[in-house]
């Protein structure tokens, strides 16, 4: 399987599962860090691997990040380094903290902001006046957005593939919920000694050896400039 065909089975996946195909994609240092500390932006990828990242955005219907990534990095969440259609930006924002001047509001496709807050607030009105759609969905007992329910909602709106780009809590949550299908990881030749992308998967000191939440199979790897990109499936 070539990385260029990652989304080829998205339509069938949606038909069989009722949810979009989910790809986890992020860049990390050799020691597994994505930044020096939470809330601090850090650019790791070289230009060649960044170009691949944008090609992946083209082949996905939506690109999804958490509000922490928006507040720290202010990403545009569009396609720039290659030619192609912008994906639909989706932001997980349980407490509706999305900035009114975020760059994502300038994308060709205004963002869908998924929240658990009650609608018809002044913040919602101001965001929607700038083109965003604020969508209140089901939440989990701890107040976090119900990811399985959210994916089914995206499927109902025609989304067949989602590229999840961060941050650490969002990526970990998708893996813990067994809602991730593929991964694409860019490994850059730096030591950072900072925040790791995958947080603890199972609570408590005692963990059953029969439980495996994150079994992965590497399908391919390739050098892109100075970086190594690996990709595969998550069972």
MARBA-3410 file (N, C-alpha, C, O; in Angstrom, 1 decimal):
235
0.8,-1.2,0.0,0.0,0.0,0.0,0.9,1.3,0.0,1.7,1.4,0.9 ~ 0.7,2.1,-1.0,1.4,3.4,-1.1,0.7,4.4,-0.3,-0.5,4.4,-0.1 ~ 1.4,5.4,0.3,0.8,6.4,1.1,-0.1,7.3,0.3,-1.1,7.8,0.8 ~ 0.1,7.3,-1.0,-0.8,8.1,-1.9,-2.2,7.5,-2.0,-3.2,8.2,-2.3 ~ -2.3,6.2,-1.7,-3.6,5.6,-1.8,-4.3,5.4,-0.4,-5.2,4.6,-0.3
-3.8,6.1,0.6,-4.3,5.9,2.0,-5.8,6.1,2.1,-6.4,5.4,2.9 ~ -6.4,7.0,1.3,-7.9,7.2,1.5,-8.7,6.5,0.4,-9.9,6.7,0.3 ~ -8.1,5.6,-0.3,-8.8,4.9,-1.4,-10.0,4.1,-0.9,-11.0,4.1,-1.6 ~ -9.9,3.6,0.3,-11.0,2.8,0.8,-12.0,3.5,1.7,-12.8,2.9,2.4 ~ -12.0,4.8,1.7,-12.8,5.6,2.6,-14.3,5.4,2.4,-15.0,5.3,3.4
-14.7,5.4,1.2,-16.1,5.2,0.9,-16.7,3.9,1.4,-17.7,3.8,2.1 ~ -15.9,2.8,1.2,-16.3,1.5,1.7,-16.3,1.4,3.2,-17.1,0.8,3.8 ~ -15.2,2.0,3.8,-15.1,2.0,5.2,-16.3,2.7,5.9,-16.8,2.2,6.8 ~ -16.7,3.8,5.3,-17.9,4.5,5.9,-19.1,3.7,5.7,-20.0,3.7,6.6 ~ -19.3,3.0,4.6,-20.4,2.2,4.4,-20.5,1.0,5.4,-21.6,0.6,5.8
-19.3,0.4,5.7,-19.3,-0.7,6.6,-19.4,-0.4,8.1,-20.0,-1.1,8.8 ~ -18.8,0.8,8.4,-18.7,1.1,9.8,-19.7,2.3,10.3,-20.0,2.4,11.5 ~ -20.2,3.0,9.3,-21.0,4.2,9.7,-20.3,5.4,10.1,-20.9,6.4,10.6 ~ -18.9,5.4,10.0,-18.1,6.5,10.4,-17.0,6.7,9.3,-16.7,5.8,8.6 ~ -16.4,7.9,9.3,-15.3,8.1,8.4,-14.1,7.3,8.7,-13.9,6.9,9.9
-13.2,7.1,7.7,-11.9,6.6,7.9,-11.1,7.6,8.6,-11.1,8.8,8.3 ~ -10.3,7.2,9.7,-9.5,8.2,10.5,-8.0,7.9,10.4,-7.6,6.8,10.6 ~ -7.3,9.0,10.0,-5.8,8.9,9.9,-5.2,9.8,11.0,-5.5,11.0,11.0 ~ -4.4,9.2,11.8,-3.7,10.0,12.8,-2.4,10.5,12.1,-1.6,9.6,11.7 ~ -2.1,11.8,12.1,-0.9,12.3,11.4,-0.2,13.4,12.3,-0.9,14.3,12.7
1.1,13.2,12.6,1.8,14.2,13.3,3.3,14.1,13.1,3.8,13.1,12.6 ~ 4.0,15.1,13.5,5.5,15.1,13.4,6.1,15.1,14.8,5.5,15.7,15.7 ~ 7.1,14.3,15.0,7.8,14.2,16.3,9.3,14.2,16.2,9.8,13.9,15.1 ~ 9.9,14.5,17.3,11.4,14.4,17.3,11.8,12.9,17.5,10.9,12.0,17.7 ~ 13.1,12.6,17.4,13.6,11.3,17.6,13.2,10.7,19.0,12.9,9.5,19.1
13.1,11.6,20.0,12.7,11.1,21.4,11.2,11.2,21.6,10.8,11.0,22.7 ~ 10.5,11.3,20.5,9.0,11.2,20.6,8.3,12.5,21.1,7.1,12.4,21.4 ~ 8.9,13.6,21.1,8.3,14.9,21.5,7.7,15.6,20.3,8.2,15.5,19.2 ~ 6.6,16.3,20.6,6.0,17.1,19.6,6.2,18.6,19.8,6.0,19.5,19.0 ~ 6.6,19.0,21.0,6.8,20.3,21.4,7.6,20.3,22.7,7.8,19.3,23.4
8.1,21.5,23.1,8.9,21.6,24.3,8.0,21.5,25.6,8.3,20.8,26.5 ~ 6.8,22.1,25.5,5.9,22.0,26.6,4.5,22.4,26.0,4.4,23.0,25.0 ~ 3.4,22.0,26.7,2.1,22.2,26.3,1.8,23.6,26.0,2.1,24.5,26.8 ~ 1.2,23.9,24.9,0.8,25.3,24.5,1.9,26.1,23.8,1.6,27.3,23.5 ~ 3.1,25.5,23.6,4.1,26.2,22.9,4.3,25.6,21.5,4.7,24.4,21.4
4.2,26.4,20.5,4.3,25.9,19.1,5.8,25.5,18.8,6.7,26.2,19.3 ~ 6.0,24.4,18.0,7.3,24.0,17.6,7.2,23.4,16.2,6.5,22.4,16.0 ~ 7.9,24.0,15.3,7.9,23.5,13.9,9.0,22.4,13.8,10.2,22.7,14.0 ~ 8.7,21.2,13.4,9.6,20.1,13.3,9.9,19.6,11.9,11.0,19.3,11.6 ~ 8.9,19.6,11.1,9.0,19.0,9.8,9.8,19.8,8.8,9.7,21.1,8.9
10.6,19.2,7.9,11.3,19.8,6.9,10.3,20.1,5.7,9.1,19.7,5.7 ~ 10.7,20.8,4.7,9.9,21.2,3.6,9.3,20.0,2.8,8.2,20.0,2.4 ~ 10.1,19.0,2.6,9.7,17.9,1.8,8.6,17.1,2.5,7.6,16.7,1.9 ~ 8.8,16.9,3.8,7.7,16.2,4.6,6.5,17.0,4.8,5.4,16.5,4.8 ~ 6.7,18.3,4.8,5.5,19.2,4.9,4.7,19.2,3.6,3.4,19.2,3.7
5.4,19.0,2.5,4.7,18.9,1.2,3.8,17.6,1.2,2.7,17.6,0.7 ~ 4.4,16.5,1.7,3.6,15.3,1.8,2.4,15.5,2.7,1.3,15.0,2.4 ~ 2.6,16.2,3.8,1.5,16.5,4.8,0.3,17.2,4.0,-0.8,16.8,4.2 ~ 0.7,18.1,3.2,-0.4,18.8,2.4,-1.0,17.9,1.4,-2.2,18.1,1.1 ~ -0.3,17.0,0.8,-0.9,16.0,-0.1,-1.9,15.2,0.6,-2.9,14.8,0.1
-1.6,14.8,1.9,-2.5,14.0,2.7,-3.8,14.8,3.0,-4.9,14.3,3.0 ~ -3.6,16.1,3.2,-4.8,16.9,3.5,-5.7,16.9,2.2,-6.9,16.9,2.4 ~ -5.1,16.9,1.1,-5.9,16.9,-0.2,-6.7,15.7,-0.3,-7.9,15.7,-0.7 ~ -6.2,14.5,0.1,-6.9,13.2,0.0,-7.9,13.0,1.1,-8.7,12.0,1.0 ~ -7.9,13.8,2.1,-8.9,13.6,3.2,-10.0,14.7,3.0,-9.8,15.8,2.6
-11.3,14.3,3.4,-12.4,15.2,3.3,-12.3,16.3,4.4,-12.8,17.4,4.2 ~ -11.8,15.9,5.6,-11.7,16.8,6.7,-10.4,16.7,7.4,-9.7,15.7,7.4 ~ -10.0,17.8,8.1,-8.8,17.8,8.9,-9.3,18.3,10.3,-10.0,19.3,10.4 ~ -8.9,17.5,11.3,-9.4,17.8,12.7,-8.3,18.0,13.7,-7.3,17.3,13.7 ~ -8.5,19.1,14.5,-7.5,19.4,15.6,-8.4,19.8,16.8,-9.5,20.1,16.7
-7.7,19.8,18.0,-8.3,20.2,19.2,-8.1,21.7,19.4,-7.3,22.3,18.7 ~ -8.8,22.3,20.3,-8.7,23.8,20.5,-7.3,24.1,21.0,-6.9,25.3,20.8 ~ -6.7,23.2,21.7,-5.3,23.5,22.2,-4.4,23.8,21.1,-3.5,24.7,21.2 ~ -4.5,23.1,20.0,-3.6,23.3,18.8,-3.9,24.6,18.2,-3.0,25.3,17.7 ~ -5.2,25.0,18.1,-5.6,26.3,17.5,-5.0,27.4,18.4,-4.5,28.4,17.8
-5.1,27.3,19.7,-4.6,28.4,20.6,-3.1,28.5,20.5,-2.6,29.6,20.6 ~ -2.4,27.4,20.4,-0.9,27.4,20.4,-0.3,27.7,19.0,0.6,28.5,19.0 ~ -0.9,27.1,18.0,-0.2,27.2,16.7,-1.0,28.1,15.7,-0.4,28.6,14.7 ~ -2.3,28.4,15.9,-3.1,29.1,15.0,-3.0,28.6,13.6,-2.6,29.4,12.7 ~ -3.2,27.3,13.3,-3.0,26.7,12.0,-4.1,27.2,11.0,-5.2,27.5,11.4
-3.7,27.2,9.7,-4.7,27.6,8.7,-5.6,26.4,8.3,-6.7,26.6,7.9 ~ -5.0,25.2,8.4,-5.8,24.0,8.1,-6.3,23.9,6.7,-7.4,23.4,6.4 ~ -5.5,24.4,5.8,-5.8,24.4,4.4,-4.7,23.7,3.6,-3.7,23.3,4.2 ~ -4.8,23.7,2.3,-3.7,23.2,1.4,-2.9,24.3,0.8,-3.5,25.2,0.1 ~ -1.6,24.3,1.0,-0.8,25.4,0.5,0.4,24.9,-0.4,0.7,25.6,-1.4
1.1,23.9,-0.1,2.3,23.5,-0.7,2.1,22.6,-2.0,3.1,22.4,-2.7 ~ 0.9,22.2,-2.2,0.6,21.4,-3.4,-0.8,21.9,-3.9,-1.4,22.8,-3.3 ~ -1.1,21.4,-5.1,-2.4,21.8,-5.7,-3.5,20.8,-5.3,-3.3,19.6,-5.4 ~ -4.6,21.4,-4.8,-5.7,20.5,-4.4,-6.8,21.2,-3.7,-6.6,22.4,-3.3 ~ -7.8,20.5,-3.4,-9.0,21.1,-2.6,-8.7,21.1,-1.1,-8.2,20.1,-0.6
-9.1,22.2,-0.5,-9.0,22.3,1.0,-9.9,21.3,1.6,-11.0,21.1,1.2 ~ -9.4,20.6,2.7,-10.3,19.8,3.5,-11.2,20.7,4.4,-11.0,21.8,4.5 ~ -12.3,20.0,4.9,-13.1,20.7,5.8,-12.5,20.8,7.2,-12.3,19.8,7.8 ~ -12.2,22.0,7.7,-11.6,22.1,9.1,-12.6,21.8,10.2,-13.7,22.3,10.1 ~ -12.3,20.9,11.1,-13.1,20.5,12.2,-12.3,20.8,13.5,-11.2,20.2,13.6
-12.9,21.5,14.4,-12.2,21.9,15.7,-13.0,21.3,16.8,-14.2,21.5,17.0 ~ -12.3,20.5,17.7,-12.9,20.0,18.9,-12.7,21.1,20.0,-11.6,21.4,20.4 ~ -13.8,21.7,20.5,-13.7,22.8,21.4,-14.8,22.8,22.4,-15.8,23.5,22.3 ~ -14.7,21.9,23.4,-15.8,21.6,24.4,-16.3,22.9,25.1,-17.5,23.0,25.4 ~ -15.4,23.8,25.4,-15.8,25.0,26.1,-15.9,26.3,25.3,-16.0,27.4,25.8
-15.9,26.1,23.9,-16.0,27.2,23.0,-15.0,28.3,23.3,-15.4,29.5,23.5 ~ -13.7,28.0,23.2,-12.7,29.0,23.4,-12.1,29.5,22.1,-11.1,30.2,22.1 ~ -12.7,29.1,21.0,-12.1,29.4,19.6,-11.9,30.9,19.5,-12.9,31.7,19.7 ~ -10.7,31.4,19.1,-10.4,32.8,18.9,-11.2,33.4,17.7,-11.3,32.8,16.7 ~ -11.6,34.6,17.9,-12.4,35.3,16.8,-11.5,35.7,15.7,-12.0,36.1,14.6
-10.2,35.7,15.9,-9.2,36.1,14.8,-8.4,34.9,14.3,-7.3,35.1,13.7 ~ -8.8,33.7,14.6,-8.0,32.5,14.2,-7.9,32.5,12.7,-8.8,32.8,11.9 ~ -6.8,32.0,12.2,-6.5,31.9,10.8,-7.4,30.9,10.1,-7.7,31.0,8.9 ~ -7.9,29.9,10.8,-8.8,28.9,10.2,-10.1,29.6,9.7,-10.8,29.0,8.9 ~ -10.5,30.7,10.3,-11.7,31.4,9.8,-11.5,32.0,8.4,-12.5,32.3,7.7
-10.2,32.0,7.9,-10.0,32.5,6.6,-9.8,31.5,5.5,-9.5,31.7,4.4 ~ -10.0,30.2,5.9,-9.9,29.1,5.0,-11.1,29.2,4.0,-12.1,29.8,4.2 ~ -10.9,28.5,2.8,-11.9,28.5,1.8,-13.2,27.8,2.3,-14.3,28.0,1.8 ~ -13.0,26.9,3.3,-14.1,26.2,3.9,-14.1,26.6,5.4,-13.3,26.2,6.2 ~ -15.1,27.5,5.8,-15.1,27.9,7.2,-15.2,26.7,8.2,-15.8,25.7,7.8
-14.6,26.8,9.3,-14.5,25.6,10.2,-15.8,25.2,10.9,-16.7,26.1,11.1 ~ -15.9,24.0,11.1,-17.0,23.4,12.0,-16.4,23.3,13.4,-15.4,22.6,13.6 ~ -17.0,24.0,14.3,-16.5,24.0,15.7,-17.4,23.1,16.5,-18.6,23.5,16.8 ~ -16.9,21.9,16.9,-17.7,21.0,17.7,-17.5,21.3,19.2,-16.4,21.3,19.7 ~ -18.6,21.5,19.9,-18.6,21.9,21.3,-19.7,21.1,22.1,-20.5,20.4,21.5
-19.6,21.2,23.4,-20.6,20.7,24.2,-21.4,21.7,24.9,-22.3,21.5,25.7 ~ -21.1,23.0,24.6,-21.8,24.1,25.2,-23.2,24.3,24.7,-23.5,23.8,23.5 ~ -24.1,24.9,25.4,-25.4,25.3,24.9,-25.3,26.3,23.8,-24.4,27.2,23.9 ~ -26.1,26.2,22.8,-26.0,27.1,21.7,-26.7,28.4,22.0,-27.2,28.6,23.1 ~ -26.7,29.3,21.0,-27.3,30.6,21.0,-26.6,31.5,22.0,-27.2,32.4,22.6
-25.3,31.4,22.2,-24.5,32.3,23.1,-24.0,33.4,22.2,-24.0,33.3,21.0 ~ -23.5,34.5,22.9,-22.9,35.6,22.2,-21.7,35.2,21.4,-21.4,35.7,20.3 ~ -20.9,34.3,22.0,-19.7,33.9,21.4,-20.0,33.1,20.1,-19.4,33.3,19.1 ~ -21.0,32.3,20.2,-21.5,31.6,19.0,-21.9,32.5,17.9,-21.5,32.3,16.7 ~ -22.7,33.5,18.2,-23.1,34.5,17.2,-22.0,35.2,16.6,-22.0,35.4,15.4
-20.9,35.6,17.3,-19.8,36.3,16.8,-19.0,35.4,15.9,-18.5,35.8,14.8 ~ -18.8,34.1,16.2,-18.1,33.1,15.4,-18.9,32.9,14.1,-18.3,32.8,13.0 ~ -20.2,32.7,14.2,-20.9,32.4,13.0,-21.0,33.6,12.1,-21.2,33.5,10.9 ~ -20.9,34.8,12.7,-20.9,36.0,11.8,-19.6,36.1,11.0,-19.6,36.8,10.0 ~ -18.6,35.3,11.4,-17.3,35.2,10.6,-17.3,34.0,9.8,-16.3,33.7,9.2
-18.4,33.3,9.7,-18.5,32.1,8.8,-18.4,30.8,9.4,-18.8,29.8,8.7 ~ -18.0,30.7,10.7,-17.9,29.3,11.3,-19.3,28.7,11.6,-20.3,29.5,11.7 ~ -19.3,27.4,11.7,-20.5,26.7,12.2,-20.2,26.2,13.6,-19.3,25.4,13.7 ~ -21.0,26.5,14.5,-20.8,26.0,15.9,-21.9,24.9,16.1,-23.1,25.2,16.0 ~ -21.4,23.8,16.5,-22.2,22.6,16.5,-22.1,21.9,17.9,-21.0,21.6,18.3
-23.2,21.9,18.6,-23.2,21.3,20.0,-23.6,19.8,19.8,-24.7,19.4,19.3 ~ -22.7,18.9,20.3,-22.9,17.5,20.2,-22.9,16.8,21.6,-22.5,17.4,22.6 ~ -23.2,15.5,21.6,-23.2,14.7,22.8,-21.8,14.7,23.5,-20.8,14.7,22.8 ~ -21.8,14.7,24.8,-20.5,14.7,25.6,-20.4,13.4,26.4,-21.5,12.8,26.7 ~ -19.2,13.1,26.8,-19.0,12.0,27.7,-19.2,12.4,29.2,-19.3,13.6,29.4
-19.3,11.5,30.1,-19.5,11.8,31.5,-18.5,12.8,32.1,-18.8,13.6,33.0 ~ -17.2,12.8,31.5,-16.2,13.7,32.1,-16.2,15.1,31.3,-15.3,15.9,31.5 ~ -17.2,15.3,30.5,-17.4,16.6,29.8,-16.7,16.7,28.5,-16.8,17.8,27.8 ~ -16.0,15.7,28.1,-15.3,15.7,26.8,-16.2,15.3,25.6,-17.3,14.7,25.9 ~ -15.9,15.7,24.4,-16.8,15.4,23.3,-16.8,14.0,23.0,-15.7,13.3,23.0
-18.0,13.4,22.8,-18.1,12.0,22.4,-17.6,11.8,21.0,-18.3,12.1,20.1 ~ -16.4,11.2,20.9,-15.8,11.1,19.6,-16.5,10.1,18.6,-16.7,10.4,17.4 ~ -17.0,9.0,19.1,-17.8,8.1,18.3,-19.0,8.8,17.7,-19.3,8.6,16.5 ~ -19.7,9.5,18.6,-20.9,10.2,18.1,-20.6,11.3,17.1,-21.3,11.5,16.1 ~ -19.5,12.0,17.4,-19.0,13.1,16.5,-18.7,12.5,15.1,-19.0,13.2,14.1
-18.0,11.4,15.1,-17.7,10.8,13.8,-18.9,10.4,13.0,-19.0,10.6,11.8 ~ -19.9,9.8,13.7,-21.1,9.5,13.0,-21.8,10.7,12.4,-22.4,10.7,11.4 ~ -21.8,11.8,13.2,-22.3,13.1,12.7,-21.6,13.6,11.5,-22.2,14.0,10.5 ~ -20.3,13.5,11.5,-19.5,13.9,10.3,-19.9,13.0,9.1,-20.0,13.5,8.0 ~ -20.1,11.7,9.3,-20.4,10.8,8.2,-21.8,11.2,7.6,-22.0,11.2,6.4
-22.7,11.6,8.5,-24.0,12.1,8.0,-24.0,13.3,7.2,-24.8,13.6,6.3 ~ -22.9,14.1,7.4,-22.7,15.3,6.6,-21.8,15.1,5.4,-21.3,16.0,4.7 ~ -21.6,13.8,5.0,-20.8,13.5,3.8,-19.3,13.4,4.0,-18.6,13.2,2.9 ~ -18.8,13.4,5.2,-17.4,13.3,5.4,-17.0,11.8,5.4,-17.6,11.0,6.2 ~ -16.1,11.4,4.5,-15.7,9.9,4.4,-14.3,9.7,5.0,-14.0,8.5,5.3
-13.5,10.7,5.2,-12.2,10.5,5.7,-11.8,11.7,6.5,-12.1,12.9,6.1 ~ -11.1,11.5,7.6,-10.7,12.6,8.5,-9.2,12.4,8.9,-8.8,11.3,9.2 ~ -8.5,13.5,8.7,-7.0,13.5,9.1,-6.9,14.2,10.5,-7.2,15.4,10.5 ~ -6.6,13.5,11.5,-6.5,14.0,12.9,-5.0,14.5,13.1,-4.1,13.6,13.0 ~ -4.8,15.8,13.3,-3.4,16.3,13.4,-3.0,16.7,14.8,-1.8,17.1,15.0
-3.9,16.6,15.8,-3.4,17.0,17.1,-4.5,17.7,17.9,-5.6,18.0,17.4 ~ -4.1,18.1,19.2,-2.9,17.8,19.8,-2.8,16.5,20.5,-3.5,15.5,20.2 ~ -2.0,16.4,21.6,-1.7,15.1,22.2,-3.0,14.5,22.8,-3.2,13.3,22.7 ~ -3.8,15.3,23.5,-5.0,14.7,24.1,-6.0,14.2,23.0,-6.6,13.1,23.2 ~ -6.1,14.9,21.9,-7.0,14.5,20.9,-6.5,13.2,20.3,-7.3,12.2,20.1
-5.2,13.1,19.9,-4.7,11.9,19.3,-4.8,10.7,20.3,-5.2,9.6,19.9 ~ -4.5,10.9,21.5,-4.6,9.8,22.5,-6.0,9.4,22.7,-6.3,8.2,22.8 ~ -7.0,10.3,22.7,-8.4,10.0,22.8,-8.9,9.1,21.7,-9.6,8.2,21.9 ~ -8.5,9.4,20.5,-8.9,8.6,19.3,-8.3,7.2,19.4,-9.0,6.2,19.1 ~ -7.1,7.1,19.9,-6.5,5.7,20.0,-7.2,4.9,21.1,-7.5,3.8,21.0
-7.4,5.6,22.3,-8.0,4.9,23.4,-9.4,4.5,23.0,-9.9,3.4,23.5 ~ -10.1,5.3,22.2,-11.5,4.9,21.8,-11.6,3.9,20.7,-12.6,3.6,20.2 ~ -10.4,3.5,20.2,-10.3,2.6,19.1,-11.0,3.1,17.8,-11.7,2.4,17.1 ~ -10.7,4.4,17.6,-11.4,5.1,16.4,-10.4,5.5,15.4,-10.7,6.3,14.5 ~ -9.1,5.1,15.5,-8.1,5.4,14.5,-7.8,4.2,13.6,-7.7,3.1,14.1
-7.7,4.5,12.3,-7.5,3.4,11.4,-6.1,3.3,10.8,-5.5,2.3,10.7 ~ -5.6,4.5,10.5,-4.2,4.6,9.9,-3.4,5.6,10.7,-3.9,6.5,11.5 ~ -2.1,5.5,10.6,-1.2,6.5,11.2,-0.1,6.9,10.1,0.3,6.1,9.4 ~ 0.2,8.2,10.2,1.3,8.7,9.4,2.2,9.5,10.3,1.7,10.6,10.8 ~ 3.4,9.1,10.6,4.2,9.8,11.6,5.5,10.2,10.9,6.2,9.5,10.3
5.8,11.5,11.0,7.0,12.1,10.5,8.0,12.2,11.7,7.7,12.8,12.7 ~ 9.2,11.6,11.5,10.2,11.6,12.6,11.4,12.4,12.1,12.0,12.2,11.1 ~ 11.6,13.5,12.9,12.6,14.5,12.5,13.9,14.3,13.3,13.8,13.8,14.4 ~ 15.1,14.6,12.8,16.4,14.3,13.4,16.8,15.3,14.5,17.8,15.9,14.5 ~ 15.9,15.4,15.5,16.2,16.3,16.6,15.8,15.7,17.9,14.9,14.8,18.0
16.5,16.1,19.0,16.1,15.7,20.4,15.5,16.9,21.0,16.0,18.0,21.0 ~ 14.3,16.8,21.6,13.5,17.9,22.2,13.4,17.7,23.7,13.5,18.7,24.4 ~ 13.1,16.5,24.1,12.9,16.3,25.6,11.7,17.0,26.1,11.8,17.5,27.2 ~ 10.7,17.1,25.3,9.5,17.8,25.7,8.2,16.9,25.9,8.3,15.8,26.4 ~ 7.1,17.4,25.4,5.8,16.8,25.5,5.7,15.7,24.5,5.9,15.9,23.3
5.4,14.5,24.9,5.1,13.3,24.0,3.7,13.4,23.5,2.8,13.8,24.2 ~ 3.5,12.9,22.2,2.2,13.0,21.6,1.2,12.0,22.2,0.1,12.3,22.4 ~ 1.7,10.8,22.6,0.8,9.8,23.2,0.9,9.9,24.7,1.9,9.6,25.3 ~ -0.3,10.2,25.3,-0.3,10.2,26.7,-0.6,8.8,27.2,-0.8,7.9,26.4 ~ -0.6,8.6,28.6,-0.8,7.3,29.1,-2.2,6.7,28.6,-3.2,7.3,28.8
-2.1,5.5,28.0,-3.3,4.9,27.4,-4.3,4.3,28.4,-5.5,4.3,28.2 ~ -3.7,3.7,29.5,-4.5,3.0,30.5,-4.3,3.5,31.9,-3.1,3.6,32.3 ~ -5.3,3.9,32.6,-5.1,4.5,34.0,-4.7,3.4,35.0,-5.0,2.2,34.8 ~ -4.0,3.8,36.0,-3.7,2.9,37.1,-2.4,2.1,36.9,-1.9,2.0,35.7 ~ -1.8,1.7,37.9,-0.5,1.0,37.8,-0.6,-0.4,37.3,0.3,-0.9,36.6
-1.8,-1.1,37.7,-1.9,-2.5,37.2,-2.6,-2.5,35.9,-3.8,-2.1,35.7 ~ -1.9,-3.1,34.9,-2.5,-3.2,33.6,-2.5,-4.7,33.1,-1.4,-5.3,33.2 ~ -3.6,-5.1,32.6,-3.7,-6.5,32.2,-2.8,-6.7,30.9,-2.9,-6.0,30.0 ~ -2.0,-7.8,30.9,-1.2,-8.1,29.8,-2.1,-8.5,28.6,-1.6,-8.6,27.5 ~ -3.3,-8.8,28.8,-4.2,-9.3,27.7,-4.9,-8.1,27.0,-5.5,-8.3,26.0
-4.7,-6.9,27.5,-5.3,-5.7,26.9,-4.3,-5.0,26.1,-3.2,-4.7,26.5 ~ -4.6,-4.7,24.8,-3.7,-4.1,23.9,-4.5,-3.0,23.1,-5.3,-3.3,22.2 ~ -4.4,-1.7,23.5,-5.2,-0.7,22.9,-4.5,-0.1,21.7,-5.2,0.6,20.9 ~ -3.3,-0.3,21.4,-2.6,0.4,20.4,-1.7,-0.5,19.5,-0.6,-0.1,19.1 ~ -2.2,-1.6,19.1,-1.5,-2.5,18.3,-1.4,-1.9,16.9,-2.5,-1.6,16.3
-0.2,-1.7,16.3,0.0,-1.1,15.1,0.8,-1.9,14.1,1.7,-2.7,14.6 ~ 0.6,-1.8,12.8,1.4,-2.5,11.9,1.9,-1.5,10.8,1.2,-0.8,10.2 ~ 3.3,-1.4,10.7,3.9,-0.5,9.8,3.8,-1.1,8.4,4.2,-2.2,8.1 ~ 3.2,-0.3,7.5,3.1,-0.7,6.1,4.2,-0.2,5.2,4.7,-1.0,4.3 ~ 4.7,1.0,5.5,5.8,1.5,4.6,6.5,2.6,5.3,6.1,3.2,6.3
7.7,3.0,4.8,8.4,4.1,5.3,9.3,4.7,4.1,9.6,4.0,3.2 ~ 9.5,6.0,4.2,10.3,6.6,3.1,10.9,7.9,3.7,10.4,8.6,4.5 ~ 12.1,8.2,3.2,12.8,9.5,3.5,12.2,10.6,2.7,12.1,10.5,1.5 ~ 11.9,11.7,3.4,11.5,12.9,2.7,12.4,14.0,3.2,12.3,14.6,4.2 ~ 13.5,14.2,2.4,14.5,15.2,2.8,15.2,14.6,4.0,15.7,13.5,4.0
15.3,15.4,5.1,16.0,15.0,6.3,15.1,14.1,7.2,15.6,13.5,8.1 ~ 13.8,14.0,6.9,12.8,13.3,7.8,12.5,11.9,7.3,12.6,11.6,6.1 ~ 12.2,11.1,8.2,11.7,9.7,7.9,10.2,9.7,8.2,9.7,10.1,9.3 ~ 9.4,9.3,7.2,7.9,9.2,7.4,7.6,7.7,7.4,8.0,6.9,6.5 ~ 6.9,7.2,8.4,6.4,5.9,8.5,4.8,5.9,8.5,4.2,6.8,9.1
4.2,4.9,7.9,2.8,4.8,7.9,2.3,3.4,8.0,3.0,2.4,7.7 ~ 1.1,3.2,8.5,0.6,1.9,8.7,-0.8,1.9,9.3,-1.5,2.9,9.3 ~ -1.3,0.7,9.8,-2.6,0.6,10.3,-2.6,0.4,11.8,-1.6,0.0,12.4 ~ -3.7,0.8,12.4,-3.9,0.6,13.9,-5.1,-0.4,14.0,-6.2,-0.1,13.6 ~ -4.8,-1.5,14.7,-5.9,-2.5,14.8,-6.7,-2.3,16.0,-7.6,-3.0,16.3
END
